[in-house]
């Protein structure tokens, strides 16, 4: 069985990839990555990710959302921009959205209200969400529990919270996005994995960030997803081929990818 990966979260729109994006994608394909999903981080990214999707339609899919640390007092304008793009282009998810309490000078109430609006858009359009959560686990769970009506699904991106959080979020119907954190010696992600099944996770690189061990000082890119997969397979004590097959199925299901 040939290993196949879907990198469910990579920021190939970042400036670091501008000069060698063709080579990055070739390395990914040569490393058995059959699809990569790009969410925007900033409003200025959106045209770039649309362009990349048009240039590499067989390899890339795109998501759109409002990154929580970019929320402004005029977030209704940001939502309007989001809705305008959603009406004109094909996105397979709403993301990267969520809550980030790490930066204390951000309007947290505006973050929460914006997040609820984006979840409602996702439910209305029947699109999965890609959720960023930093130092906000309790409020994140509370909002998701309140909003879950059976039509909300998606991925908790870059999961690194507690064992209890892992169980609660999976029980709510969400997948955990497992990336480079799992390869770090100080990571608590491996403990969380032991209380959820492989059927509850997807793989991601978050390129160019969170480069997995043993490449920590290098730029991350989708071709390195195998090292994340291998560490996850080690935790579950299964072959990487089996782990990759399970995660491929999970990724297809949550993002409704039918053509790979």
C-alpha positions in Angstrom: 0.0 0.0 0.0 1.4 3.4 -1.0 1.4 5.9 1.7 -0.7 9.0 1.0 -0.9 12.2 3.1 -3.2 15.2 3.1 -1.6 18.2 4.8 -4.7 19.7 6.3 -3.1 23.1 7.4 -0.2 24.8 5.7 0.4 28.5 5.0 2.0 28.3 1.6 0.9 31.9 1.0 3.6 33.2 3.4 6.4 35.3 1.9 9.1 32.7 2.7 7.6 30.5 0.0 7.3 33.1 -2.8 10.6 32.3 -4.5 10.5 28.5 -4.4 6.8 27.5 -4.2 7.2 25.2 -7.3 10.0 23.3 -5.6 8.1 23.1 -2.3 5.1 21.5 -4.0 7.3 19.2 -6.0 9.0 18.0 -2.8 5.6 17.5 -1.2 4.4 15.4 -4.1 7.6 13.4 -4.0 6.9 12.8 -0.3 3.5 11.3 -1.0 1.5 14.4 -0.1 -1.5 14.3 -2.5 -3.3 17.4 -1.2 -2.5 20.5 0.9 -5.1 22.8 2.4 -4.2 26.5 2.8 -6.1 28.8 5.3 -5.5 32.5 5.2 -4.2 34.3 8.3 -4.7 37.9 7.2 -7.1 39.7 4.9 -4.1 40.6 2.7 -3.5 36.8 2.2 -6.8 36.1 0.5 -6.0 37.1 -3.1 -2.7 35.1 -2.7 -4.4 31.9 -1.7 -7.0 32.2 -4.4 -4.1 32.7 -6.9 -2.3 29.6 -5.6 -5.5 27.5 -5.9 -5.9 28.6 -9.5 -2.2 27.8 -10.2 -2.2 24.4 -8.5 -5.8 23.2 -8.7 -5.0 19.5 -8.4 -2.8 19.9 -5.3 -4.2 22.8 -3.3 -7.5 23.5 -1.6 -8.2 26.7 0.3 -10.1 28.0 3.4 -11.0 31.5 4.4 -11.6 33.0 7.8 -10.7 35.9 10.2 -7.7 35.0 12.3 -8.6 36.0 15.9 -5.7 38.3 16.6 -6.6 40.4 13.6 -10.1 41.3 14.9 -10.9 45.0 14.9 -13.6 47.1 16.5 -15.2 47.1 13.0 -15.3 43.3 12.7 -18.7 43.5 10.9 -16.7 44.9 7.9 -14.3 42.0 8.2 -17.3 39.6 8.1 -18.7 41.4 5.1 -15.4 40.9 3.3 -15.4 37.2 4.2 -18.9 36.8 2.9 -18.1 38.5 -0.4 -15.1 36.2 -1.0 -17.2 33.1 -0.1 -19.8 34.2 -2.7 -17.1 34.5 -5.5 -14.7 31.6 -4.9 -14.7 28.0 -3.9 -13.4 27.4 -0.3 -13.6 24.0 1.4 -13.7 25.4 4.9 -13.9 28.4 7.2 -10.5 29.0 8.8 -8.3 29.9 10.5 -10.7 31.2 13.0 -11.0 30.9 16.8 -9.8 32.5 20.0 -6.4 33.7 21.1 -6.0 35.0 24.6 -2.2 35.1 24.5 -2.0 38.8 23.4 -3.7 40.8 26.2 -4.3 44.0 24.2 -6.8 42.2 21.8 -10.5 42.9 22.4 -11.5 39.4 23.7 -15.2 40.1 23.7 -15.0 41.1 20.0 -13.1 37.8 19.4 -15.8 35.8 20.9 -18.6 37.5 19.1 -16.7 37.3 15.8 -16.1 33.6 16.4 -19.8 32.9 16.9 -20.6 34.7 13.7 -18.1 32.6 11.7 -19.4 29.4 13.2 -22.9 30.4 12.1 -21.6 31.1 8.6 -20.0 27.6 8.5 -23.2 26.0 9.6 -25.2 27.9 7.1 -22.9 26.9 4.2 -22.3 23.4 5.6 -18.5 23.9 5.6 -16.0 22.6 8.2 -14.1 24.9 10.4 -10.4 25.1 11.2 -10.0 26.4 14.8 -7.1 28.2 16.4 -7.1 28.1 20.2 -4.4 29.6 22.3 -4.8 30.0 26.1 -8.5 29.9 25.6 -9.5 26.2 26.0 -12.4 26.8 28.5 -14.1 29.5 26.5 -13.4 27.6 23.2 -15.2 24.5 24.5 -18.1 26.5 26.0 -18.8 28.3 22.7 -18.4 25.2 20.6 -20.8 23.3 22.9 -23.3 26.1 22.7 -23.1 26.2 18.9 -23.0 22.5 18.2 -26.4 21.7 16.6 -25.2 18.6 14.8 -24.2 20.6 11.7 -20.9 21.8 13.0 -17.7 19.9 12.3 -14.0 20.6 11.7 -10.5 20.5 13.2 -9.0 21.9 16.3 -5.8 23.1 14.6 -2.4 22.6 16.2 -3.9 20.9 19.2 -1.7 21.1 22.2 -4.2 21.3 25.2 -4.9 18.8 27.9 -6.0 15.2 27.9 -9.4 16.3 29.2 -9.7 19.0 26.4 -8.9 16.3 23.8 -11.7 14.0 25.1 -14.3 16.8 25.3 -13.6 18.2 21.9 -13.7 14.8 20.2 -16.9 14.0 22.0 -18.3 17.3 20.5 -17.6 15.9 17.0 -14.3 17.6 16.2 -11.0 16.2 14.9 -7.7 17.1 16.5 -5.1 18.6 14.1 -1.8 17.0 15.0 1.4 18.8 13.9 5.0 19.4 14.8 4.1 19.7 18.5 3.9 15.9 18.8 7.6 15.5 17.9 8.8 17.9 20.7 10.2 16.2 23.8 8.3 18.7 26.0 5.0 18.1 24.2 1.9 17.0 26.1 0.2 16.1 22.8 1.4 12.5 23.0 -0.5 12.1 26.3 -3.7 13.5 24.7 -3.4 11.1 21.8 -3.5 8.2 24.1 -7.1 9.0 25.1 -8.5 9.5 21.6 -8.5 7.1 18.6 -6.6 7.6 15.4 -10.0 8.0 13.8 -10.3 11.3 15.6 -7.2 13.0 14.2 -5.8 14.6 11.1 -2.3 15.5 10.2 -1.0 19.0 9.5 2.3 20.8 9.2 1.3 24.4 9.8 4.1 25.3 7.4 6.3 27.3 7.6 5.8 27.1 11.4 6.2 24.4 14.0 8.9 22.4 12.1 9.0 18.8 13.4 12.1 17.3 15.1 14.8 16.7 13.8 14.5 19.8 11.5 13.6 22.4 14.2 15.8 25.2 12.9 14.6 24.8 9.3 11.6 26.2 7.5 8.7 23.8 7.7 6.9 22.6 4.6 4.4 19.9 3.6 7.1 17.4 2.6 8.0 17.0 6.3 4.6 15.6 7.3 6.0 12.1 7.3 8.0 12.9 10.4 4.8 14.0 12.2 3.0 10.8 11.0 5.8 8.6 12.2 5.7 10.0 15.7 1.9 9.7 15.9 2.2 6.1 14.6 4.8 5.4 17.3 2.4 6.7 20.0 -0.4 4.4 18.7 2.1 1.5 18.2 0.9 1.0 14.7 2.6 1.0 11.3 2.9 4.4 9.6 1.1 3.0 6.6 -1.9 2.2 8.7 -1.8 5.6 10.5 -1.5 7.4 7.2 -4.5 5.5 5.7 -6.7 6.3 8.7 -5.8 10.0 8.6 -6.3 10.2 4.9 -9.8 8.9 5.4 -10.4 11.3 8.2 -9.2 14.3 6.2 -11.4 13.3 3.2 -14.4 13.1 5.4 -14.1 16.3 7.4 -13.2 18.4 4.4 -15.4 16.6 2.0 -12.6 15.9 -0.4 -13.8 13.4 -3.0 -11.4 13.7 -5.9 -8.2 12.2 -4.4 
